[in-house]
Amino acid sequence: MIREIVKIDEDLCDGCGLCIPNCHEGALQIIDGKARLISELMCDGLGACLGHCPQGAIEIEKREAEEYDEVTVIKQMIPKGENLVIAHLKHLKDHGETGFLQEAVRYLKAHENELEVDVNHIIREVHNSQAHAQAESGCASGGCPGSAPVSFERPSFMMAPEANTTVSGQSELQQWPVQMHLINPAAGYFQGADLLVAADCAAFAHGSFHQTFIKGKKLVIACPKLDQGKEIYVEKLVRLIEQSKVNTITVVVMEVPCCGGLSQLVEIAIERASRKVPVKEIVVGIRGDVLAEEWI
């Protein structure tokens, strides 16, 4: 499929770093005095960094992009030096992309004698890194930690004694971020997931939103009336369907007329995608009751 990806002109880039805190996905870092895209996986192509480059060194290129291939990415990075490879692998580690991390390490070890990098040094650096280092150093070092993709499981102490029973009021959220503009459709936790697409207000109206709707699903939220750039939402939904191969989509909207736009965005994405998935729409009333539930 066609994807939009950040492209950096290294001849123009002077390494000022102004683009870094404006990459919400944490995909850019300053390596060896230049801004580098350390992970195509985390670049959503929105171009939030573009307007902050005084040298005009950043642009968005639209190109045919196959499903993410870690080996291809690591091959492209190796000629640019050890520091870039280390930053990329740390990025995968910090964002919980252990599958891609293992794939990259396997490639490095298998071709250790052919590469002009110290594979053992790279692995030691990545192994010794702390997953919370980026959060401690703040947005200036590599993207805002508040929008960094994170997958998490609920600890056992949050479970009730009875089997399969959760503590009242327990969060069922399994990943971060959730706002549609900030999510990365290629993040590993979306692979084969049941997806919940919810209107912002629904969680405030329905008293047991987590247990009723979020449990067992990956969540994205949006407001079809107030949000800007809704075409981007459609593109991300298409990528979730085609690349991440989500299993089902449940749309939770409010009964107010403007909220129906969220279901329409999902329907448009379904029409554009080459792969089809079942979609259920649930309508919540302003008093919190479920008014309708049907497959569409």
QUIKARA-V915976 format. One record per pair of residues at least 24 apart in sequence whose C-alpha atoms are under 10 Angstrom apart, sorted by the first residue. I is the first residue (numbers start at 1). J is the second residue. If there is no record, write none. Layout:
# QUIKARA-V915976
i-><I I>
j-><J J>
This chain:
# QUIKARA-V915976
i-><1 1 1 1 1 1 1 1 1 1 1 2 2 2 2 2 2 3 3 3 3 3 3 3 3 3 3 3 4 4 4 4 4 4 4 4 4 4 4 4 5 5 5 5 5 5 5 5 5 5 5 5 5 5 5 6 6 6 6 6 6 6 6 6 6 6 6 6 6 6 6 7 7 7 7 7 7 7 7 7 7 7 8 8 8 8 8 8 8 8 8 8 8 9 9 9 9 9 9 9 9 10 10 10 10 10 11 11 12 12 12 12 12 13 13 13 13 13 13 14 14 14 14 15 15 16 16 16 17 17 17 17 17 18 18 18 18 18 18 18 19 19 19 19 19 19 19 19 19 19 19 19 20 20 20 20 20 20 20 20 20 20 21 21 21 21 21 21 21 21 21 21 21 22 22 22 22 22 22 22 22 22 22 22 23 23 23 23 23 23 23 23 23 23 24 24 24 24 24 24 24 24 24 24 24 24 24 24 25 25 25 25 25 25 25 25 25 25 25 25 26 26 26 26 26 26 26 26 26 26 26 26 26 27 27 27 27 27 28 28 28 28 28 29 29 29 29 29 29 29 30 30 30 30 31 31 31 31 31 31 31 32 32 32 32 36 36 36 36 36 37 37 37 38 38 38 38 38 38 38 38 38 38 38 38 38 39 39 39 39 39 39 39 39 39 40 40 40 40 40 40 41 41 41 41 41 41 41 41 41 41 41 41 41 42 42 42 42 42 42 42 42 42 42 43 43 43 44 44 44 44 44 44 44 44 45 45 46 46 46 46 66 67 67 67 67 68 68 68 69 69 69 70 70 70 70 70 70 70 71 71 71 71 71 71 71 72 73 74 74 74 74 74 75 75 75 75 78 78 78 78 79 79 79 81 81 81 82 82 82 82 82 82 83 83 83 85 85 85 85 85 86 86 86 86 86 86 86 86 87 87 87 87 88 89 89 89 89 89 90 90 90 90 90 90 90 90 90 90 90 91 91 91 91 92 92 93 93 93 93 93 94 94 94 94 94 94 94 94 94 94 94 95 95 95 95 95 95 95 96 96 96 96 96 96 96 96 97 97 97 97 97 97 98 99 100 101 146 146 146 147 147 147 147 147 147 147 148 148 148 148 148 149 149 149 149 149 149 149 149 149 149 150 150 150 150 150 150 150 151 151 151 151 151 151 151 151 152 152 166 168 168 169 169 169 169 169 170 170 170 171 171 171 171 171 172 172 172 172 172 172 172 172 172 172 172 173 173 173 173 173 173 173 173 174 174 174 174 174 174 175 175 175 175 176 176 176 177 177 177 178 178 178 178 178 179 179 179 179 179 180 180 180 180 180 180 180 180 180 180 180 180 181 181 181 181 181 181 181 181 181 181 182 183 183 183 183 183 184 184 184 185 185 185 185 185 185 185 185 185 185 185 186 186 186 186 186 186 187 187 188 189 189 190 190 190 190 190 190 190 190 190 190 191 191 191 191 191 191 191 191 192 192 192 192 192 192 192 192 193 193 193 193 193 193 193 193 193 193 194 194 194 194 194 194 194 194 195 195 195 195 195 195 195 195 195 195 195 196 196 196 196 196 196 196 196 196 197 197 197 197 197 197 197 197 197 197 197 197 198 198 198 198 198 198 198 198 198 198 198 198 199 199 199 199 199 199 199 199 199 199 199 199 199 200 200 200 200 200 201 201 201 201 201 201 202 202 202 202 202 202 202 202 202 202 203 203 203 203 203 204 204 204 205 205 205 205 205 205 205 206 206 206 206 206 206 206 206 207 207 207 208 209 213 213 213 213 214 217 217 217 218 218 219 219 220 221 221 221 222 222 222 223 223 223 223 223 224 224 224 224 224 224 224 224 224 225 225 225 225 225 225 226 230 230 230 231 231 231 233 233 233 233 234 234 234 234 234 234 234 234 234 234 235 235 235 235 235 236 237 237 237 237 237 237 237 237 238 238 238 238 238 238 238 238 238 239 239 240 240 241 241 241 241 241 241 241 241 242 242 242 242 242 242 242 243 245 245 245 246 246 246 246 247 247 247 247 248 248 248 248 248 249 249 249 249 249 249 250 250 250 250 250 250 250 250 250 251 251 251 251 251 251 251 251 252 252 252 252 252 252 252 253 253 253 253 253 253 254 254 254 254 254 254 254 254 254 255 255 255 255 255 255 255 255 255 255 256 256 256 256 259 263 267>
j-><63 64 65 66 67 238 239 242 243 273 274 62 63 64 65 66 239 44 45 60 61 62 63 64 65 66 235 239 43 44 45 46 47 59 60 61 62 63 64 65 37 40 41 42 43 44 45 46 47 59 60 61 62 63 65 36 37 40 43 44 45 46 47 48 49 50 58 59 60 61 62 36 37 45 47 50 57 58 59 60 61 62 34 35 36 37 50 56 57 58 59 60 61 34 35 36 55 56 57 58 59 34 35 36 57 58 55 57 54 55 56 57 58 53 54 55 56 57 58 53 54 55 57 53 55 53 54 55 52 53 140 141 142 49 50 51 52 53 54 140 47 48 49 50 51 52 53 54 58 140 142 143 48 49 52 53 139 140 141 142 143 144 48 49 52 138 139 140 141 142 143 144 145 47 48 49 50 51 52 139 140 142 143 144 47 48 49 50 52 139 142 143 144 147 48 49 139 142 143 144 145 146 147 148 149 181 182 183 142 143 144 145 146 147 148 149 177 182 183 184 91 95 134 139 141 142 143 144 145 146 147 148 149 88 91 142 143 148 87 88 141 142 143 84 87 88 140 141 142 143 84 87 141 142 80 81 82 83 84 85 87 80 81 83 84 77 80 84 87 88 77 84 88 73 74 77 84 85 86 87 88 89 90 91 92 142 70 73 74 77 87 88 89 91 92 68 69 70 73 88 186 67 68 69 70 73 92 97 100 184 185 186 187 188 91 92 95 148 149 183 184 185 186 187 184 185 186 181 182 183 184 185 186 232 236 184 232 181 182 229 232 243 186 242 243 244 100 186 243 100 103 104 99 100 101 102 103 104 107 100 103 104 105 106 107 108 104 104 103 104 105 107 108 104 107 108 115 108 115 116 117 115 116 117 116 117 118 116 117 118 119 121 122 117 122 125 117 119 122 123 126 119 121 122 123 124 125 126 129 122 125 126 142 126 122 123 125 126 127 122 123 125 126 127 128 129 130 131 133 134 126 131 134 142 126 131 126 127 129 130 131 126 129 130 131 132 133 134 135 148 149 150 131 148 149 150 151 187 188 131 149 150 151 152 187 188 189 149 150 151 187 188 189 188 188 188 126 176 177 182 176 177 178 179 182 183 184 176 177 182 183 184 175 176 177 178 182 183 184 187 188 189 174 175 176 177 187 188 189 175 176 177 187 188 189 190 218 176 189 211 208 211 207 208 209 210 211 208 210 211 209 210 211 214 215 209 210 211 212 213 214 215 216 217 218 219 210 211 214 215 216 217 218 219 214 215 216 217 218 219 217 218 219 220 218 219 220 219 220 221 218 219 220 221 222 219 220 221 222 223 219 220 221 222 223 227 230 232 233 234 236 237 220 221 222 227 228 229 230 232 233 236 220 219 220 221 233 236 236 239 240 235 236 237 238 239 240 241 242 243 244 246 236 239 240 243 244 245 240 244 244 218 244 217 218 219 240 241 243 244 245 246 247 218 240 241 243 244 245 246 247 240 241 243 244 245 246 247 248 217 218 219 240 244 245 246 247 248 249 218 219 245 246 247 248 249 250 219 220 240 241 246 247 248 249 250 251 279 220 221 248 249 250 251 252 279 280 221 222 237 249 250 251 252 253 262 263 266 281 222 223 250 251 252 253 254 259 262 263 281 282 223 224 225 251 252 253 254 259 260 261 262 263 284 224 252 253 254 259 252 253 254 259 284 286 252 253 254 255 259 283 284 285 286 288 252 253 254 284 288 286 287 288 254 284 285 286 287 288 289 254 284 285 286 287 288 289 290 287 288 289 288 288 250 251 252 282 250 248 249 250 246 249 249 250 251 251 252 262 253 259 262 253 258 259 261 262 253 258 259 260 261 262 263 264 265 257 258 259 260 261 262 258 261 262 265 265 268 269 262 265 266 269 262 264 265 266 267 268 269 270 272 273 265 268 269 272 273 269 265 266 267 268 269 270 272 273 266 268 269 270 271 272 273 274 275 269 273 269 273 269 270 272 273 274 275 276 277 270 272 273 274 275 276 277 275 275 276 277 275 276 277 278 276 277 278 279 276 277 278 279 280 277 278 279 280 281 295 278 279 280 281 282 293 294 295 296 279 280 281 282 283 293 295 296 280 281 282 283 284 290 293 281 282 283 284 285 290 282 283 284 285 286 287 288 290 291 282 283 284 285 286 287 288 290 291 292 283 284 285 286 283 296 296>
